[in-house]
Every structure is written in C-alpha cells, then in structure tokens.
Amino acid sequence: MNAPANAAQPAPERSPADAFAAAVRDFLTRQPRQLPSRFLYDPLGSALFDAICRLPWYGLTAAELRLLREHGAAIIARVGPLARIVELGSGNGEKAAALIGGRLSATPLDLHLIDISPAALTTATQAVTGVDRLRVFTHEGNYDVDLARLATQFQGPGRTLMLFLGSNIGNYDPPAAGALLRSIRQSLRSGDGFLLGADLVRSERELQLAYDDPLGVTAAFNRNLLVHINRELDGDFDLAGFRHRAVWNTEQSRVEMHLVSLRPQRVRVARAGVEIAFVEGEHIWTESSYKYRADEVAARLASAGFEVREQWIEPAAQFSLTLATVR
C-alpha cells in the first residue's frame, strides 16, 4: 500500500560521497578551518599510515606490538573463556594477529574487524589468514557513529574482548573520548573485556619527530587528504600551495597536525558547494593526537564504568596497554 503524499517519509540515507561532501563543507567553513581526520584514510592514506608505523621515529606501533606479543596470552586468559574478539579501527590487522598469536586455547574464536577503510579490512583479513579455528567477519563503518548498530552483529553466548588500539583514543578530545568510552561500555556485557592502547606523554622533540618525520612520510599522509578531496569531490587544491605542520600543544597535551597555506589563494570544492579564500599562513586543522599519563588512562576507564584489571607500559616508547572488564 502506498503512503499518502503528505505522509512523513523517512529521510534517504546519505551516500558516502554525499556525507564526505557535507563534512568538508561544514568543517572547511568553520573558524579555524578544519577537516575530519577520518578522511585521511582513503586507500593511499591507509598505505601511507602503514608506512608511518614502520618509521624509526614513530615508535608507537612497534611498542604496542611488543606488548601484545609478550602479554597476549595473559590478556586472553584474564578475560576468557572468549567467544569473540572485536577490534575497532582494525587498520592492517597486525595488532589482532599479534594478540591472537598468544591464544592458548584451541576453542573456536570469532574475530570482528571494524574499519572505515575497505582496503584496510582486506589487508587485515589477510593478516590473520591461516589462524586455526578462527572465523573472520569484516564490518565497514565508522565505529564511533555506528557502534550501537554494529554491536548487534557480534552478540551471542560467551565473552567478548573489544580492542581499541593504536592510541586511536588520542584522536578524540576529552569530552568526546569520555562519550566514546561510555558507548563502548554500553555495547558490552558483564564479564566482557576491553583493551585500550594509549600513547603517553614524552619529550616534545620525540613527538615532533614522530609527527613530522625527516623522510616526509607524515607530510605526504596529511597532504593526501587534499588529493582525496580533489579526486572524490572535484576540488582544485594545489598541493604545492600547502605545507604540513605538526605542533605540540602543551596546555592541551596533544599533537596537532595542520595544512598551512603558503600564499593567498582560492580553492573550490565543486561537489561540496564551497569556494574558500585562504590568506597566507592560514591553516586547516586535520588531526589532534592527545597524549596521556598512565594513571589518567586508568581513571578515564573507571569513570566510563570499567574495572581496570592490569596495565602494561613500554617504557622506551612510553606506550600503555590497559585491560579493563565490565563490572
């Protein structure tokens, strides 16, 4: 039966391209100008980020992998018996592979990988191929928006261990980080576990090298956001007109990435319906990466309703893994 012409109709769901255009229009017209960091991760951006993780100045990933390999069996045993592992923002899958490599039980295990990048999900699936009695499920989506919906797809008997690694929590300002942790807590059940990787505060020089490396890989990663907009939204950003800048904001305890206009220029993004006039030195804020103290990580988890079980710290790189469970 057809609805009457004047009946309320559900709003059509936005396509990814339309959502991208709307976000670019919204954030580029703010002051200061911004672009959401999630759009850094198109296929090329994901590949560049994988390269960043292998740079000697970016010790975060190597430190986290060492902790996962060393303590993986203990982490799994502390939460078990596990029925499933869910990784939010799975990236290339090597962290899940490192953790599962410590699994002592031969019981079946489901692995749910959630990422906004289809290319990352493909790579992540390949990273865990061959693990005995492991079933892999991929979910393309934005976990901080779609978590409640996605959670219905990995409910079932047995316990869940949810992973939020790579210091992805650092991409959220304190209020948003608290809201996300509460949302994660609500998606889990009593006895389930949550493993959080967080980058800790270290010297400004170390942080500067990590986010503005001598090889220029991070600069390419940041500027590729403009390539992404040009390709998908018919933009005319001139890459030569913007440079990468990373700064440590001591007061806010965060590294900020910016794209700085090198001259007065006008940029048009046709599919977003915007034309922006930049003055020389004007910047686009593309990412924030908050750094924590170890006790602050535990306190944030507790305030979100988790019970902190154990924390491991890699002192050389100042990186922490914190295991918590649902009360």
N, C-alpha and C positions, 0 to 999 in steps of 0.2 A: 504494500500500500504506500502510495506517495504521500509525503508530508505536505500540509498546506503551504502555499507560497510564503505566508508570513510567519511560519513556524521558525523557532530558533534552530539554526543549523550548527553542527559542530564546526569549529574553526579548522580549516585544512591544515594538515601537518606541513611544516616548512621543510623544503628540501635542504640538504646540507649546504648547497651553494647559496640558497636564499638566507640561511642562518648565518653563513660566513659574511655575506654582503651586509646584513643588518648589523652584525657585530662590528665590522670595520667602519660602517657609517656612524654608529654610536660612539665608539671609542676614539676614532680619529677626530671627532668634533668636540671632544672634551678638552678641558684645560687642567693639567698638562695633557698633551696628546698621548694616547696610549693605543696598544694593540694587545689583545689577549694572548698569553704565552702558549695556549694550546694550539694556536695556528702555526707555531714554529715547526710542528711535527708532520709536515707532508712527507712523502717518500724520501725526497732528498734531505729534508731536515732530520728525519729519523736516522738516515745513514750518517749524516754529519755528527749527530749527537752520539752515535755509537763510536765514531772516531774520537770525539772529545773524551769519552770514558776510558780510552786507551792512552791518553796523553800522560806523560810523567808528572805534569803539574796539576792534574785533576785526579787526586788520589782517592776520591770518594768511592768510586765503583770497585776498585781493587781492594780497598779496605773492607767494604761490605761483603764482597765475595769471600775474602779470607774468613770473616766472622761466620758466614753461612756454612762454609765447608767445615770449619772447626767445631761449630756448635749445633749444626743441623740436626744430628741425631737426638741431642738433648732437647732441642726445641720441640721436635715432633713428639718425643716421648712425654714431654711435660703436658702437652695438650691432649694427646691421644686417649682412647683409640680414634684415629682420624678416619673420616669418610671422604673428606674433600679438602682441597686447598684452593683458595680463591685469591688471585693476585690482581690488585687494582693498578692500572698503568703498567702492564707487564713488560713493555719495551721488547727487547730482543730475546727474553726468556732465560738468559743465562743465570739470573739470580734464583729463579724457581728450580732450574736444573741443579744448581749448587746445593740448594736446601734438600731437594728430594734425593740427591746422591747420598745423604746421610740417613735415609729411611731404613730402619732395621726390619720392619715387618714386611711380610710377603702378601699381606691382605690387599685387595683391590683398592685403588685410590683414584678419585676424580680430580682433575686439575682444570679449573676455570680461569681462563686468561681474559682480562678486560682491558681494552686499549682503544684509543680514538683512531689509531693508525692501522689500516688493513695490512700494510707492509710489515709493520712490527708484529702483528699477530701471526702472519705467515712465518716470519723468522723465528718467533717464539715457539711455534708448534714444532718446527724442525729441531730446535734446541733440545726438546725433551723426547724426540722420537727414539724409540727403542727401549725406553724405561719399562721394565717389566710390570705388567698388571696396572698400567696407568691409562686412564681414558682422558682425553683432552677435549675440552669444549672452549670455543672462542666466542667472544661477545664484543662486537664493535660498538663502542659507545663512550659517552662522556660520564665517567663514574660519579663525579660529584653532582651531576644533574639526574642521572638515570639509576642511581643505586637502589632505590626502593623497588623499581620495576625489575632490575636485573637480579635482585636478591631472591625473587620468586623462582628464578630459574635454577638456583642451586640450594634450595631447601630439600630436606629429606632426613631420614634417620641417620644417626651418627654425628660426630662433631666436625665442625668447620674450623680451619685455621685460615684467617684472612691476612694477606700480606700487603703492606703499603711501604714500599722500599724506595731506594734511590734518593732519599730525602725529598720526595715529592711533596711532603707536608710543608716544606720550606717555600713552596710557590704560593702559599696562602697567607694572607695577613692574619694576625692573631684572632680576630673575631671569626673570620671565615674558617680558619683551622679548627677552632673550637666547635663550630657548627658541623664541619665535616666529620670530626671525630665522634660527635654525638650521633650523627646519621649512621656512621659505621656501627656504632654500638647498638643502635636500634635494629640494624639488619641482622644481628647475631643473636644467638640464644644462650641461655645459661650453660656454662661449661665450654663454650667456644673460645678460641684463641685469636689474638691479634698481634701481629709482629710489625713493629714500626721502625723503619730506618731513618735516622736523622743526623744531619751534618752539624757538628759542634763548632763553636766559635774558635778561631785560631788567628794567627797573625794577619794583619792587613796585607802584607806582602804576599803571603801564601794564597790568600783569597784573590788578590789581584791577578796573580799568575794563573790561577785556576779558571778565571772567567775572562781573561784577556791574554791567552797563551801566545808565546813567541812565534808559533807557526801560523797563527791567524785562523785556526780552525773554528774557534768560537765566534770570531768576527764573521766568518762565512756563514755559520749557522744562524746568526742573528740577521744578517743582511738577506739571507734566503727567504725570510718572511716577506720581504718586498717582492722577490721573484714569485713567490706563491700568490700574492695578491695580483701582480701583473698578469700571471697566467690564468688564474681562475676567475678574476673579476674585471678583466680588461682595464688594468691600471697602467699608468705610464711613469712609475717611479724610475728615476735614473739612479742606478746603483752607485755610480761614481759621485753622486751628489750627497751620499750619506756615509758616515763612518760609525763603526762600532765603538761604544764607550761602556766600560764597566767601572762602577764606583762602590766603595764600601761605605754604607751609611751607619756610622757607629751608634747613633742615638736610637735607630730603629732595628739595629742588629741584623742588617740584611745587605746582600749584594744586589745592586740594581743594574740591569742592562738597558742601554738606550741606543737609539739610532739618531745621530746628530746631523742636522742639515748643514752642509758645508758652504752654502750660498743661499741667497734669496731665490726661491723657485716656487712654481705652481705645479701641483700634482692632481691629476684627475683619475678617479676610480669609477669607471662608467657604470658598472653593474651595481655599485653601492650608491650611485647617485650623488657623489660628493666631488668637490674640487676644493683643494686646500692650498692656501698660500703660506709657505714657510719662510721665516726670516733666517738669516744666517745664525747658526748656533742653537736654533730651536730643536728640541729633541722629541722623539717618540719613545715612551717608556714601554718596553716589551716584556720585561720579566723582573720579578723580585725573587730572591732566594734567601729566606730567613735562616739564621743560624742560632742554635740553642745551646744552653748548658744542659748537662746530663740530668741534673735534678729537675730542671724545668720541663724536660720531656716527660718524666715520670709524673710530675704534678699535673700536666695537661691531660694525660691519660686518666688519671684518677678523677679529675674534675668532669670528665666526659662519662664517667660511670664504669670504668675498667678497674680491675685489681691488678696492679703491677706485680709480676712474678719474678722477673730477673732482667738484668741489663748487662750487656757486654759492650766494652769500649775498645776500639782500636786506637791506642794512644798516638802512634806516629802520624796518622791522618786525622785524628780527632773526629771519629765517626762512632755512632752508637746504634746498637740494635736493642730494642726493648720489647720484651714479651709480656703481654697482659692477657687476662682472661675476663670473661663476662661473669659478674657475680651471680 
